[in-house]
Amino acid sequence: MRALGRQWRVDAGLNADHELVQSGPYRFVRHPIYTSMLCVFAAAALILSTPLPLLLPAILLFIIGTEIRVRIEDKLLASLFGDRFAAYQKSVPAYIPLVR
């Protein structure tokens, strides 16, 4: 949130003075908030969950929802930043480091 500053928002959208942030955690993943949410979810599930068979479907459901959100946000950014965002998108994974 600190790297985004005033651009951070709950809903997917663009501000009038939106900038393409590529510093801080955005050097490693395009959506670091989803990276942290996935890590917290997985850690909590491993610590608190005894029925392991429910863990995998829960993580899968989380990833499906996150993929939908990432695609929406990427389309918004692509509509504003065009080729600049396309280059960033090719060079930096969405939310799982080292996975493109």
Gaussian input, Z-matrix of N, CA and C with variables (Angstrom, degrees):
# hf/3-21g

backbone

0 1
 N
 C     1     B1
 C     2     B2     1     A1
 N     3     B3     2     A2     1     D1
 C     4     B4     3     A3     2     D2
 C     5     B5     4     A4     3     D3
 N     6     B6     5     A5     4     D4
 C     7     B7     6     A6     5     D5
 C     8     B8     7     A7     6     D6
 N     9     B9     8     A8     7     D7
 C    10    B10     9     A9     8     D8
 C    11    B11    10    A10     9     D9
 N    12    B12    11    A11    10    D10
 C    13    B13    12    A12    11    D11
 C    14    B14    13    A13    12    D12
 N    15    B15    14    A14    13    D13
 C    16    B16    15    A15    14    D14
 C    17    B17    16    A16    15    D15
 N    18    B18    17    A17    16    D16
 C    19    B19    18    A18    17    D17
 C    20    B20    19    A19    18    D18
 N    21    B21    20    A20    19    D19
 C    22    B22    21    A21    20    D20
 C    23    B23    22    A22    21    D21
 N    24    B24    23    A23    22    D22
 C    25    B25    24    A24    23    D23
 C    26    B26    25    A25    24    D24
 N    27    B27    26    A26    25    D25
 C    28    B28    27    A27    26    D26
 C    29    B29    28    A28    27    D27
 N    30    B30    29    A29    28    D28
 C    31    B31    30    A30    29    D29
 C    32    B32    31    A31    30    D30
 N    33    B33    32    A32    31    D31
 C    34    B34    33    A33    32    D32
 C    35    B35    34    A34    33    D33
 N    36    B36    35    A35    34    D34
 C    37    B37    36    A36    35    D35
 C    38    B38    37    A37    36    D36
 N    39    B39    38    A38    37    D37
 C    40    B40    39    A39    38    D38
 C    41    B41    40    A40    39    D39
 N    42    B42    41    A41    40    D40
 C    43    B43    42    A42    41    D41
 C    44    B44    43    A43    42    D42
 N    45    B45    44    A44    43    D43
 C    46    B46    45    A45    44    D44
 C    47    B47    46    A46    45    D45
 N    48    B48    47    A47    46    D46
 C    49    B49    48    A48    47    D47
 C    50    B50    49    A49    48    D48
 N    51    B51    50    A50    49    D49
 C    52    B52    51    A51    50    D50
 C    53    B53    52    A52    51    D51
 N    54    B54    53    A53    52    D52
 C    55    B55    54    A54    53    D53
 C    56    B56    55    A55    54    D54
 N    57    B57    56    A56    55    D55
 C    58    B58    57    A57    56    D56
 C    59    B59    58    A58    57    D57
 N    60    B60    59    A59    58    D58
 C    61    B61    60    A60    59    D59
 C    62    B62    61    A61    60    D60
 N    63    B63    62    A62    61    D61
 C    64    B64    63    A63    62    D62
 C    65    B65    64    A64    63    D63
 N    66    B66    65    A65    64    D64
 C    67    B67    66    A66    65    D65
 C    68    B68    67    A67    66    D66
 N    69    B69    68    A68    67    D67
 C    70    B70    69    A69    68    D68
 C    71    B71    70    A70    69    D69
 N    72    B72    71    A71    70    D70
 C    73    B73    72    A72    71    D71
 C    74    B74    73    A73    72    D72
 N    75    B75    74    A74    73    D73
 C    76    B76    75    A75    74    D74
 C    77    B77    76    A76    75    D75
 N    78    B78    77    A77    76    D76
 C    79    B79    78    A78    77    D77
 C    80    B80    79    A79    78    D78
 N    81    B81    80    A80    79    D79
 C    82    B82    81    A81    80    D80
 C    83    B83    82    A82    81    D81
 N    84    B84    83    A83    82    D82
 C    85    B85    84    A84    83    D83
 C    86    B86    85    A85    84    D84
 N    87    B87    86    A86    85    D85
 C    88    B88    87    A87    86    D86
 C    89    B89    88    A88    87    D87
 N    90    B90    89    A89    88    D88
 C    91    B91    90    A90    89    D89
 C    92    B92    91    A91    90    D90
 N    93    B93    92    A92    91    D91
 C    94    B94    93    A93    92    D92
 C    95    B95    94    A94    93    D93
 N    96    B96    95    A95    94    D94
 C    97    B97    96    A96    95    D95
 C    98    B98    97    A97    96    D96
 N    99    B99    98    A98    97    D97
 C   100   B100    99    A99    98    D98
 C   101   B101   100   A100    99    D99
 N   102   B102   101   A101   100   D100
 C   103   B103   102   A102   101   D101
 C   104   B104   103   A103   102   D102
 N   105   B105   104   A104   103   D103
 C   106   B106   105   A105   104   D104
 C   107   B107   106   A106   105   D105
 N   108   B108   107   A107   106   D106
 C   109   B109   108   A108   107   D107
 C   110   B110   109   A109   108   D108
 N   111   B111   110   A110   109   D109
 C   112   B112   111   A111   110   D110
 C   113   B113   112   A112   111   D111
 N   114   B114   113   A113   112   D112
 C   115   B115   114   A114   113   D113
 C   116   B116   115   A115   114   D114
 N   117   B117   116   A116   115   D115
 C   118   B118   117   A117   116   D116
 C   119   B119   118   A118   117   D117
 N   120   B120   119   A119   118   D118
 C   121   B121   120   A120   119   D119
 C   122   B122   121   A121   120   D120
 N   123   B123   122   A122   121   D121
 C   124   B124   123   A123   122   D122
 C   125   B125   124   A124   123   D123
 N   126   B126   125   A125   124   D124
 C   127   B127   126   A126   125   D125
 C   128   B128   127   A127   126   D126
 N   129   B129   128   A128   127   D127
 C   130   B130   129   A129   128   D128
 C   131   B131   130   A130   129   D129
 N   132   B132   131   A131   130   D130
 C   133   B133   132   A132   131   D131
 C   134   B134   133   A133   132   D132
 N   135   B135   134   A134   133   D133
 C   136   B136   135   A135   134   D134
 C   137   B137   136   A136   135   D135
 N   138   B138   137   A137   136   D136
 C   139   B139   138   A138   137   D137
 C   140   B140   139   A139   138   D138
 N   141   B141   140   A140   139   D139
 C   142   B142   141   A141   140   D140
 C   143   B143   142   A142   141   D141
 N   144   B144   143   A143   142   D142
 C   145   B145   144   A144   143   D143
 C   146   B146   145   A145   144   D144
 N   147   B147   146   A146   145   D145
 C   148   B148   147   A147   146   D146
 C   149   B149   148   A148   147   D147
 N   150   B150   149   A149   148   D148
 C   151   B151   150   A150   149   D149
 C   152   B152   151   A151   150   D150
 N   153   B153   152   A152   151   D151
 C   154   B154   153   A153   152   D152
 C   155   B155   154   A154   153   D153
 N   156   B156   155   A155   154   D154
 C   157   B157   156   A156   155   D155
 C   158   B158   157   A157   156   D156
 N   159   B159   158   A158   157   D157
 C   160   B160   159   A159   158   D158
 C   161   B161   160   A160   159   D159
 N   162   B162   161   A161   160   D160
 C   163   B163   162   A162   161   D161
 C   164   B164   163   A163   162   D162
 N   165   B165   164   A164   163   D163
 C   166   B166   165   A165   164   D164
 C   167   B167   166   A166   165   D165
 N   168   B168   167   A167   166   D166
 C   169   B169   168   A168   167   D167
 C   170   B170   169   A169   168   D168
 N   171   B171   170   A170   169   D169
 C   172   B172   171   A171   170   D170
 C   173   B173   172   A172   171   D171
 N   174   B174   173   A173   172   D172
 C   175   B175   174   A174   173   D173
 C   176   B176   175   A175   174   D174
 N   177   B177   176   A176   175   D175
 C   178   B178   177   A177   176   D176
 C   179   B179   178   A178   177   D177
 N   180   B180   179   A179   178   D178
 C   181   B181   180   A180   179   D179
 C   182   B182   181   A181   180   D180
 N   183   B183   182   A182   181   D181
 C   184   B184   183   A183   182   D182
 C   185   B185   184   A184   183   D183
 N   186   B186   185   A185   184   D184
 C   187   B187   186   A186   185   D185
 C   188   B188   187   A187   186   D186
 N   189   B189   188   A188   187   D187
 C   190   B190   189   A189   188   D188
 C   191   B191   190   A190   189   D189
 N   192   B192   191   A191   190   D190
 C   193   B193   192   A192   191   D191
 C   194   B194   193   A193   192   D192
 N   195   B195   194   A194   193   D193
 C   196   B196   195   A195   194   D194
 C   197   B197   196   A196   195   D195
 N   198   B198   197   A197   196   D196
 C   199   B199   198   A198   197   D197
 C   200   B200   199   A199   198   D198
 N   201   B201   200   A200   199   D199
 C   202   B202   201   A201   200   D200
 C   203   B203   202   A202   201   D201
 N   204   B204   203   A203   202   D202
 C   205   B205   204   A204   203   D203
 C   206   B206   205   A205   204   D204
 N   207   B207   206   A206   205   D205
 C   208   B208   207   A207   206   D206
 C   209   B209   208   A208   207   D207
 N   210   B210   209   A209   208   D208
 C   211   B211   210   A210   209   D209
 C   212   B212   211   A211   210   D210
 N   213   B213   212   A212   211   D211
 C   214   B214   213   A213   212   D212
 C   215   B215   214   A214   213   D213
 N   216   B216   215   A215   214   D214
 C   217   B217   216   A216   215   D215
 C   218   B218   217   A217   216   D216
 N   219   B219   218   A218   217   D217
 C   220   B220   219   A219   218   D218
 C   221   B221   220   A220   219   D219
 N   222   B222   221   A221   220   D220
 C   223   B223   222   A222   221   D221
 C   224   B224   223   A223   222   D222
 N   225   B225   224   A224   223   D223
 C   226   B226   225   A225   224   D224
 C   227   B227   226   A226   225   D225
 N   228   B228   227   A227   226   D226
 C   229   B229   228   A228   227   D227
 C   230   B230   229   A229   228   D228
 N   231   B231   230   A230   229   D229
 C   232   B232   231   A231   230   D230
 C   233   B233   232   A232   231   D231
 N   234   B234   233   A233   232   D232
 C   235   B235   234   A234   233   D233
 C   236   B236   235   A235   234   D234
 N   237   B237   236   A236   235   D235
 C   238   B238   237   A237   236   D236
 C   239   B239   238   A238   237   D237
 N   240   B240   239   A239   238   D238
 C   241   B241   240   A240   239   D239
 C   242   B242   241   A241   240   D240
 N   243   B243   242   A242   241   D241
 C   244   B244   243   A243   242   D242
 C   245   B245   244   A244   243   D243
 N   246   B246   245   A245   244   D244
 C   247   B247   246   A246   245   D245
 C   248   B248   247   A247   246   D246
 N   249   B249   248   A248   247   D247
 C   250   B250   249   A249   248   D248
 C   251   B251   250   A250   249   D249
 N   252   B252   251   A251   250   D250
 C   253   B253   252   A252   251   D251
 C   254   B254   253   A253   252   D252
 N   255   B255   254   A254   253   D253
 C   256   B256   255   A255   254   D254
 C   257   B257   256   A256   255   D255
 N   258   B258   257   A257   256   D256
 C   259   B259   258   A258   257   D257
 C   260   B260   259   A259   258   D258
 N   261   B261   260   A260   259   D259
 C   262   B262   261   A261   260   D260
 C   263   B263   262   A262   261   D261
 N   264   B264   263   A263   262   D262
 C   265   B265   264   A264   263   D263
 C   266   B266   265   A265   264   D264
 N   267   B267   266   A266   265   D265
 C   268   B268   267   A267   266   D266
 C   269   B269   268   A268   267   D267
 N   270   B270   269   A269   268   D268
 C   271   B271   270   A270   269   D269
 C   272   B272   271   A271   270   D270
 N   273   B273   272   A272   271   D271
 C   274   B274   273   A273   272   D272
 C   275   B275   274   A274   273   D273
 N   276   B276   275   A275   274   D274
 C   277   B277   276   A276   275   D275
 C   278   B278   277   A277   276   D276
 N   279   B279   278   A278   277   D277
 C   280   B280   279   A279   278   D278
 C   281   B281   280   A280   279   D279
 N   282   B282   281   A281   280   D280
 C   283   B283   282   A282   281   D281
 C   284   B284   283   A283   282   D282
 N   285   B285   284   A284   283   D283
 C   286   B286   285   A285   284   D284
 C   287   B287   286   A286   285   D285
 N   288   B288   287   A287   286   D286
 C   289   B289   288   A288   287   D287
 C   290   B290   289   A289   288   D288
 N   291   B291   290   A290   289   D289
 C   292   B292   291   A291   290   D290
 C   293   B293   292   A292   291   D291
 N   294   B294   293   A293   292   D292
 C   295   B295   294   A294   293   D293
 C   296   B296   295   A295   294   D294
 N   297   B297   296   A296   295   D295
 C   298   B298   297   A297   296   D296
 C   299   B299   298   A298   297   D297

   B1=1.4463
   B2=1.5262
   B3=1.3210
   B4=1.4675
   B5=1.5273
   B6=1.3378
   B7=1.4664
   B8=1.5270
   B9=1.3266
   B10=1.4676
   B11=1.5208
   B12=1.3093
   B13=1.4604
   B14=1.5171
   B15=1.3248
   B16=1.4712
   B17=1.5249
   B18=1.3163
   B19=1.4654
   B20=1.5170
   B21=1.3334
   B22=1.4636
   B23=1.5167
   B24=1.3336
   B25=1.4546
   B26=1.5179
   B27=1.3182
   B28=1.4606
   B29=1.5210
   B30=1.3220
   B31=1.4595
   B32=1.5255
   B33=1.3210
   B34=1.4582
   B35=1.5149
   B36=1.3038
   B37=1.4567
   B38=1.5165
   B39=1.3123
   B40=1.4570
   B41=1.5250
   B42=1.3008
   B43=1.4600
   B44=1.5277
   B45=1.3014
   B46=1.4641
   B47=1.5279
   B48=1.3263
   B49=1.4640
   B50=1.5306
   B51=1.3326
   B52=1.4658
   B53=1.5292
   B54=1.3195
   B55=1.4652
   B56=1.5083
   B57=1.3253
   B58=1.4589
   B59=1.5284
   B60=1.3194
   B61=1.4611
   B62=1.5236
   B63=1.3352
   B64=1.4609
   B65=1.5216
   B66=1.3192
   B67=1.4592
   B68=1.5193
   B69=1.3195
   B70=1.4614
   B71=1.5223
   B72=1.3198
   B73=1.4690
   B74=1.5292
   B75=1.3334
   B76=1.4646
   B77=1.5289
   B78=1.3191
   B79=1.4703
   B80=1.5204
   B81=1.3347
   B82=1.4669
   B83=1.5276
   B84=1.3239
   B85=1.4713
   B86=1.5306
   B87=1.3384
   B88=1.4640
   B89=1.5239
   B90=1.3338
   B91=1.4645
   B92=1.5330
   B93=1.3287
   B94=1.4667
   B95=1.5282
   B96=1.3098
   B97=1.4634
   B98=1.5223
   B99=1.3438
   B100=1.4665
   B101=1.5279
   B102=1.3232
   B103=1.4596
   B104=1.5214
   B105=1.3224
   B106=1.4667
   B107=1.5223
   B108=1.3395
   B109=1.4584
   B110=1.5310
   B111=1.3296
   B112=1.4642
   B113=1.5263
   B114=1.3148
   B115=1.4694
   B116=1.5322
   B117=1.3223
   B118=1.4651
   B119=1.5198
   B120=1.3236
   B121=1.4575
   B122=1.5305
   B123=1.3211
   B124=1.4692
   B125=1.5260
   B126=1.3209
   B127=1.4671
   B128=1.5244
   B129=1.3211
   B130=1.4578
   B131=1.5252
   B132=1.3164
   B133=1.4658
   B134=1.5262
   B135=1.3181
   B136=1.4702
   B137=1.5246
   B138=1.3122
   B139=1.4621
   B140=1.5271
   B141=1.3368
   B142=1.4542
   B143=1.5308
   B144=1.3047
   B145=1.4577
   B146=1.5257
   B147=1.3136
   B148=1.4653
   B149=1.5252
   B150=1.3509
   B151=1.4665
   B152=1.5324
   B153=1.3204
   B154=1.4598
   B155=1.5277
   B156=1.3284
   B157=1.4702
   B158=1.5332
   B159=1.3217
   B160=1.4610
   B161=1.5296
   B162=1.3205
   B163=1.4608
   B164=1.5238
   B165=1.3064
   B166=1.4614
   B167=1.5295
   B168=1.3417
   B169=1.4681
   B170=1.5306
   B171=1.3234
   B172=1.4636
   B173=1.5264
   B174=1.3205
   B175=1.4650
   B176=1.5259
   B177=1.3196
   B178=1.4588
   B179=1.5322
   B180=1.3064
   B181=1.4566
   B182=1.5308
   B183=1.3129
   B184=1.4651
   B185=1.5291
   B186=1.3214
   B187=1.4693
   B188=1.5228
   B189=1.3291
   B190=1.4659
   B191=1.5276
   B192=1.3264
   B193=1.4574
   B194=1.5125
   B195=1.3151
   B196=1.4638
   B197=1.5187
   B198=1.3229
   B199=1.4708
   B200=1.5220
   B201=1.3218
   B202=1.4624
   B203=1.5235
   B204=1.3091
   B205=1.4682
   B206=1.5362
   B207=1.3304
   B208=1.4675
   B209=1.5248
   B210=1.3168
   B211=1.4698
   B212=1.5309
   B213=1.3161
   B214=1.4663
   B215=1.5282
   B216=1.3283
   B217=1.4684
   B218=1.5237
   B219=1.3329
   B220=1.4665
   B221=1.5249
   B222=1.3253
   B223=1.4701
   B224=1.5251
   B225=1.3263
   B226=1.4674
   B227=1.5229
   B228=1.3303
   B229=1.4649
   B230=1.5269
   B231=1.3235
   B232=1.4682
   B233=1.5342
   B234=1.3318
   B235=1.4664
   B236=1.5256
   B237=1.3091
   B238=1.4652
   B239=1.5249
   B240=1.3388
   B241=1.4627
   B242=1.5254
   B243=1.3347
   B244=1.4627
   B245=1.5143
   B246=1.3402
   B247=1.4684
   B248=1.5276
   B249=1.3086
   B250=1.4739
   B251=1.5295
   B252=1.3409
   B253=1.4567
   B254=1.5238
   B255=1.3205
   B256=1.4699
   B257=1.5316
   B258=1.3220
   B259=1.4716
   B260=1.5273
   B261=1.3196
   B262=1.4704
   B263=1.5265
   B264=1.3152
   B265=1.4594
   B266=1.5299
   B267=1.3285
   B268=1.4705
   B269=1.5212
   B270=1.3151
   B271=1.4602
   B272=1.5304
   B273=1.3506
   B274=1.4634
   B275=1.5310
   B276=1.3463
   B277=1.4703
   B278=1.5334
   B279=1.3201
   B280=1.4632
   B281=1.5257
   B282=1.3402
   B283=1.4623
   B284=1.5265
   B285=1.3119
   B286=1.4622
   B287=1.5273
   B288=1.3220
   B289=1.4730
   B290=1.5194
   B291=1.3227
   B292=1.4755
   B293=1.5202
   B294=1.3563
   B295=1.4745
   B296=1.5176
   B297=1.3084
   B298=1.4871
   B299=1.4994
   A1=110.35
   A2=115.75
   A3=119.22
   A4=110.80
   A5=117.33
   A6=120.49
   A7=111.49
   A8=117.66
   A9=120.84
   A10=112.82
   A11=116.29
   A12=119.25
   A13=112.45
   A14=117.15
   A15=121.71
   A16=112.97
   A17=117.33
   A18=120.40
   A19=112.92
   A20=117.77
   A21=120.30
   A22=108.96
   A23=115.55
   A24=121.27
   A25=109.67
   A26=116.41
   A27=122.03
   A28=110.83
   A29=116.27
   A30=120.21
   A31=110.13
   A32=116.23
   A33=120.60
   A34=108.34
   A35=116.88
   A36=120.30
   A37=110.70
   A38=115.22
   A39=121.78
   A40=109.20
   A41=115.78
   A42=121.80
   A43=108.89
   A44=117.36
   A45=121.37
   A46=111.43
   A47=117.33
   A48=121.60
   A49=111.47
   A50=116.57
   A51=121.35
   A52=111.31
   A53=115.92
   A54=122.88
   A55=108.92
   A56=117.18
   A57=122.16
   A58=107.75
   A59=116.49
   A60=122.09
   A61=108.78
   A62=115.91
   A63=121.71
   A64=111.52
   A65=116.22
   A66=120.73
   A67=109.76
   A68=115.79
   A69=120.04
   A70=109.81
   A71=118.11
   A72=120.18
   A73=112.53
   A74=117.11
   A75=121.15
   A76=112.00
   A77=117.73
   A78=121.09
   A79=110.75
   A80=116.26
   A81=121.39
   A82=113.33
   A83=117.37
   A84=122.86
   A85=108.66
   A86=116.24
   A87=120.12
   A88=112.62
   A89=116.98
   A90=121.75
   A91=110.09
   A92=117.44
   A93=120.15
   A94=114.26
   A95=118.32
   A96=119.62
   A97=109.73
   A98=116.77
   A99=119.77
   A100=111.13
   A101=116.84
   A102=120.61
   A103=109.99
   A104=115.91
   A105=119.69
   A106=111.38
   A107=117.98
   A108=120.68
   A109=111.06
   A110=116.80
   A111=120.70
   A112=110.60
   A113=117.16
   A114=120.58
   A115=111.42
   A116=117.25
   A117=120.55
   A118=110.13
   A119=117.17
   A120=121.34
   A121=110.39
   A122=116.82
   A123=120.42
   A124=111.21
   A125=117.48
   A126=120.39
   A127=111.31
   A128=117.32
   A129=120.69
   A130=111.04
   A131=115.88
   A132=119.48
   A133=111.30
   A134=116.77
   A135=119.75
   A136=111.88
   A137=116.94
   A138=120.67
   A139=111.73
   A140=116.71
   A141=120.65
   A142=114.97
   A143=116.75
   A144=120.11
   A145=111.73
   A146=115.93
   A147=119.19
   A148=111.88
   A149=119.99
   A150=117.91
   A151=111.03
   A152=115.63
   A153=121.72
   A154=112.86
   A155=120.73
   A156=118.99
   A157=113.60
   A158=118.56
   A159=120.89
   A160=112.49
   A161=116.47
   A162=120.93
   A163=111.47
   A164=117.57
   A165=120.40
   A166=112.39
   A167=119.94
   A168=118.09
   A169=112.91
   A170=117.49
   A171=120.54
   A172=110.86
   A173=116.76
   A174=120.28
   A175=110.03
   A176=117.35
   A177=121.12
   A178=110.62
   A179=117.41
   A180=121.48
   A181=111.01
   A182=116.51
   A183=120.82
   A184=110.21
   A185=117.32
   A186=121.12
   A187=110.79
   A188=118.12
   A189=120.55
   A190=110.14
   A191=116.95
   A192=120.43
   A193=112.58
   A194=116.48
   A195=121.10
   A196=110.61
   A197=117.67
   A198=121.00
   A199=110.82
   A200=117.07
   A201=120.48
   A202=110.09
   A203=116.38
   A204=121.19
   A205=111.41
   A206=117.18
   A207=121.45
   A208=110.39
   A209=117.58
   A210=120.40
   A211=111.35
   A212=117.06
   A213=120.83
   A214=109.81
   A215=116.49
   A216=120.32
   A217=111.30
   A218=117.16
   A219=120.13
   A220=111.36
   A221=117.84
   A222=120.47
   A223=110.94
   A224=116.41
   A225=119.65
   A226=111.00
   A227=116.40
   A228=120.25
   A229=111.16
   A230=117.33
   A231=121.18
   A232=110.35
   A233=117.30
   A234=119.99
   A235=111.89
   A236=116.89
   A237=120.31
   A238=112.93
   A239=117.09
   A240=120.32
   A241=114.36
   A242=118.53
   A243=122.78
   A244=114.86
   A245=115.40
   A246=121.58
   A247=112.75
   A248=115.85
   A249=119.42
   A250=110.27
   A251=116.61
   A252=119.58
   A253=110.81
   A254=118.21
   A255=121.52
   A256=110.50
   A257=116.70
   A258=120.41
   A259=110.57
   A260=116.24
   A261=121.27
   A262=109.79
   A263=116.48
   A264=122.15
   A265=111.40
   A266=116.75
   A267=120.78
   A268=112.48
   A269=116.88
   A270=119.38
   A271=114.12
   A272=117.79
   A273=120.76
   A274=108.81
   A275=118.45
   A276=120.17
   A277=112.13
   A278=115.66
   A279=121.07
   A280=112.13
   A281=118.09
   A282=119.02
   A283=114.35
   A284=116.87
   A285=120.35
   A286=107.18
   A287=117.58
   A288=119.82
   A289=111.85
   A290=114.42
   A291=124.24
   A292=113.82
   A293=119.13
   A294=121.74
   A295=108.09
   A296=115.60
   A297=120.35
   A298=110.02
   D1=-33.36
   D2=-179.19
   D3=-65.25
   D4=-39.42
   D5=-179.38
   D6=-66.91
   D7=-32.07
   D8=-179.77
   D9=-79.83
   D10=-30.73
   D11=-179.26
   D12=61.52
   D13=-129.05
   D14=-177.96
   D15=-68.21
   D16=-14.31
   D17=-178.43
   D18=-79.37
   D19=-12.25
   D20=179.97
   D21=-68.12
   D22=134.77
   D23=178.11
   D24=-153.21
   D25=157.15
   D26=-178.69
   D27=-76.06
   D28=-42.20
   D29=-179.52
   D30=-89.93
   D31=155.40
   D32=177.93
   D33=-75.15
   D34=119.89
   D35=-179.08
   D36=-174.65
   D37=172.28
   D38=-179.01
   D39=-120.29
   D40=144.02
   D41=174.29
   D42=-89.38
   D43=161.89
   D44=179.61
   D45=-60.61
   D46=-34.11
   D47=-178.75
   D48=-108.77
   D49=34.99
   D50=-175.01
   D51=-62.03
   D52=141.27
   D53=177.16
   D54=-121.39
   D55=151.68
   D56=176.39
   D57=-87.53
   D58=103.23
   D59=-177.20
   D60=-82.13
   D61=125.31
   D62=179.31
   D63=-130.68
   D64=18.28
   D65=-179.06
   D66=-111.93
   D67=175.15
   D68=-178.96
   D69=62.90
   D70=-138.17
   D71=-178.72
   D72=-67.54
   D73=-16.37
   D74=179.96
   D75=-73.34
   D76=-4.50
   D77=171.88
   D78=-74.15
   D79=-26.00
   D80=-173.57
   D81=-103.50
   D82=-36.08
   D83=177.29
   D84=-143.52
   D85=149.83
   D86=-179.11
   D87=-76.44
   D88=-23.87
   D89=-176.87
   D90=-131.54
   D91=71.52
   D92=-175.44
   D93=-64.36
   D94=-24.08
   D95=178.26
   D96=-64.90
   D97=-39.17
   D98=178.40
   D99=-70.52
   D100=-31.37
   D101=175.13
   D102=-61.61
   D103=-47.22
   D104=-179.20
   D105=-67.59
   D106=-37.81
   D107=178.32
   D108=-64.15
   D109=-39.86
   D110=178.25
   D111=-65.06
   D112=-42.01
   D113=179.10
   D114=-65.15
   D115=-43.89
   D116=178.93
   D117=-64.88
   D118=-42.81
   D119=179.58
   D120=-61.79
   D121=-48.35
   D122=-178.77
   D123=-63.99
   D124=-43.02
   D125=179.69
   D126=-64.23
   D127=-45.27
   D128=179.19
   D129=-63.39
   D130=-40.59
   D131=179.59
   D132=-64.66
   D133=-41.23
   D134=179.66
   D135=-68.37
   D136=-36.01
   D137=-178.86
   D138=-76.91
   D139=-42.43
   D140=-171.52
   D141=-97.03
   D142=-19.87
   D143=-172.99
   D144=-93.75
   D145=124.45
   D146=173.68
   D147=-93.33
   D148=-35.36
   D149=178.03
   D150=-81.32
   D151=90.57
   D152=-178.08
   D153=-55.48
   D154=-33.42
   D155=179.11
   D156=-59.69
   D157=-24.98
   D158=177.77
   D159=-81.74
   D160=-19.35
   D161=-178.11
   D162=-65.79
   D163=-45.77
   D164=-176.67
   D165=-64.68
   D166=-46.82
   D167=176.34
   D168=-62.67
   D169=-34.34
   D170=179.22
   D171=-65.46
   D172=-44.36
   D173=178.31
   D174=-66.07
   D175=-39.71
   D176=178.05
   D177=-61.25
   D178=-44.45
   D179=178.12
   D180=-62.84
   D181=-40.87
   D182=177.08
   D183=-61.33
   D184=-44.63
   D185=-178.92
   D186=-65.30
   D187=-40.27
   D188=178.19
   D189=-60.86
   D190=-47.22
   D191=178.23
   D192=-61.90
   D193=-39.93
   D194=179.38
   D195=-66.98
   D196=-40.33
   D197=178.22
   D198=-60.54
   D199=-40.98
   D200=178.04
   D201=-61.30
   D202=-47.00
   D203=-179.25
   D204=-64.49
   D205=-42.82
   D206=179.87
   D207=-61.26
   D208=-42.77
   D209=-179.49
   D210=-64.74
   D211=-39.36
   D212=177.71
   D213=-62.69
   D214=-47.85
   D215=-178.44
   D216=-66.20
   D217=-39.33
   D218=178.71
   D219=-64.14
   D220=-38.67
   D221=177.95
   D222=-64.16
   D223=-40.83
   D224=177.26
   D225=-61.26
   D226=-47.09
   D227=-179.20
   D228=-65.69
   D229=-39.33
   D230=178.77
   D231=-64.03
   D232=-36.55
   D233=-179.84
   D234=-66.57
   D235=-28.50
   D236=-179.31
   D237=-92.60
   D238=-41.72
   D239=-171.99
   D240=-103.93
   D241=-8.35
   D242=173.51
   D243=54.01
   D244=-124.74
   D245=-175.68
   D246=-62.34
   D247=-31.94
   D248=179.53
   D249=-63.43
   D250=-42.92
   D251=177.10
   D252=-70.32
   D253=-37.87
   D254=179.36
   D255=-58.97
   D256=-40.84
   D257=178.07
   D258=-66.48
   D259=-42.06
   D260=178.06
   D261=-63.49
   D262=-42.86
   D263=-179.08
   D264=-62.42
   D265=-36.69
   D266=178.99
   D267=-72.75
   D268=-28.87
   D269=-173.93
   D270=-96.25
   D271=-16.27
   D272=-175.54
   D273=-128.56
   D274=127.61
   D275=179.23
   D276=-65.66
   D277=161.24
   D278=-175.47
   D279=-64.26
   D280=-66.32
   D281=-177.38
   D282=-147.08
   D283=-4.14
   D284=174.16
   D285=-113.23
   D286=109.89
   D287=-176.60
   D288=-53.98
   D289=140.41
   D290=177.86
   D291=71.30
   D292=3.90
   D293=177.14
   D294=-115.31
   D295=119.62
   D296=-179.52
   D297=-103.19

